[in-house]
Amino acid sequence: MSRVPASQRLAAIATAATEVFGRSGYRGARTADVAAKAGMSAGLLFTYVESKEALFHLVFLHGLGVLPDTAPALPLPTPGPGETTALIGRALREIPVRRLRAALAGNEPADVEQELTEIIEELYDQYGRYWPLLAVIERCAVELPELDAAWFGGARADIFADMREYLECRMASGRLRQMPDAMAAARVIIEPVGWFARHLREAPDSAIYDDQVARRTVIEFACAALVPESAPAGAERHTARRSSPPGLTTKSAPKEH
């Protein structure tokens, strides 16, 4: 039987640890559970990571794509104080939300509905890409205050602030419908994006939703709420291009004849 490369073992350990930390939290996660899920003994696990702290650090090295392709010196050492939080905070702030920031930096769009659609699409896709790590962060943040600060007080707060600023700008110019509270409107957009892009994958009833239909529904719902029926010139509604009516469908729904 061929020997499994150390880099593949580390990836398997990281995947297993991501699931266990995301489900059980930091204190509730047991290294024995991670080892079992990765298909090895607890003793073998500790030939790859020096400690539980190193295992937690590995989750983010792997999930953020900064773990080298060639295996580093093993076992991975326990990170220094604040090292894991610094890695997480830096990586979260670098997650690209280019369309939102380009809209803030640029001129008024020719088509505000297209602009808003592309902003929400990008947010949805980024939440979907990083949902396993976000599950770990949100589950462990209640136990690790520094993690709470990096996400809820840092990167997540920045996204909310940018969305609020964007909405305020487009509402002031008449491109988007006025709302009583721009921050509340930003939350109404972002929270469903986060739930459907991430929590939907963990929900007990997730099988009843089609991910692409849910994605389209979230986007169309936000646009219908914010884009005026009589939009300024160049910002016409694009309802004619929609190939199907909004709404969630079930994966097992029968086809109509």
Residue pairs with C-beta under 8 A, 6 or more apart in sequence:
5 71
6 48
6 71
6 74
7 68
7 69
7 70
7 71
9 38
9 40
9 48
9 71
10 48
10 58
10 62
10 67
10 71
10 76
11 62
11 67
12 38
12 39
13 34
13 38
13 40
13 45
13 48
13 49
13 55
13 58
14 58
14 59
14 61
14 62
14 63
14 67
15 38
15 62
16 34
16 35
16 37
16 38
17 29
17 34
17 38
17 55
17 56
17 58
17 59
18 59
18 62
18 63
18 132
18 133
18 135
18 136
19 37
19 132
20 29
20 30
20 33
20 34
20 37
21 29
21 56
21 59
21 136
21 139
21 140
22 132
22 135
22 136
22 139
23 29
23 139
24 30
24 33
24 139
25 139
25 140
25 142
25 143
26 56
26 140
26 143
26 144
27 143
29 52
31 42
31 45
31 46
31 52
31 55
32 42
34 45
34 55
35 41
35 42
35 44
35 45
38 45
45 55
46 75
47 74
47 75
48 74
48 75
48 76
49 55
49 58
49 75
49 76
50 75
50 76
50 77
50 78
51 78
53 78
53 79
53 84
54 75
54 76
54 77
54 78
54 79
56 84
57 76
57 79
57 83
57 84
57 87
58 67
58 76
59 133
59 136
60 84
60 87
60 88
60 91
60 133
61 67
61 87
63 130
63 132
63 133
63 136
64 87
64 91
64 133
66 87
66 91
82 146
85 144
85 146
85 147
85 150
88 137
88 147
88 150
88 151
89 150
89 154
89 155
92 150
92 151
92 154
92 155
92 156
93 154
93 155
93 158
95 126
95 130
95 155
96 122
96 126
97 119
97 122
97 123
97 126
97 159
97 162
98 122
99 115
99 118
99 119
99 121
99 122
100 119
100 122
100 123
100 159
100 162
100 163
100 166
101 162
103 109
103 115
103 119
103 166
104 162
104 165
104 166
104 169
108 173
108 175
109 115
109 175
109 234
109 235
110 234
110 235
111 234
111 235
111 236
111 238
112 170
112 175
112 176
112 227
112 231
112 232
112 235
113 223
113 227
113 231
113 235
113 236
113 237
113 238
114 238
116 170
116 176
116 222
116 223
116 226
116 227
117 219
117 223
119 166
120 189
120 193
120 218
120 219
120 222
121 215
121 219
123 159
123 190
123 193
123 197
124 193
124 196
124 197
124 215
124 218
124 219
125 197
127 134
127 193
127 194
127 197
127 198
128 197
128 198
131 197
131 198
131 201
134 151
134 194
134 198
135 198
135 202
137 147
137 150
137 151
138 151
140 147
141 147
141 148
141 151
141 152
142 148
159 190
160 183
160 186
160 187
160 190
163 186
163 189
163 190
164 182
164 183
164 185
164 186
167 176
167 179
167 182
167 185
167 186
167 226
168 182
170 176
171 177
171 178
171 179
171 182
173 232
174 228
174 232
175 231
175 232
175 235
176 226
176 227
176 228
177 225
177 226
177 227
177 228
179 185
179 226
185 226
188 222
188 225
189 222
192 218
192 221
192 222
193 218
196 209
196 211
196 214
196 215
196 218
197 215
200 206
200 209
200 211
200 214
207 251
208 250
208 251
208 252
209 248
209 250
209 251
210 248
210 249
210 250
210 251
213 247
213 248
213 249
214 248
216 246
217 246
217 247
217 248
220 242
220 246
221 246
224 246
227 235
227 237
229 237
231 237
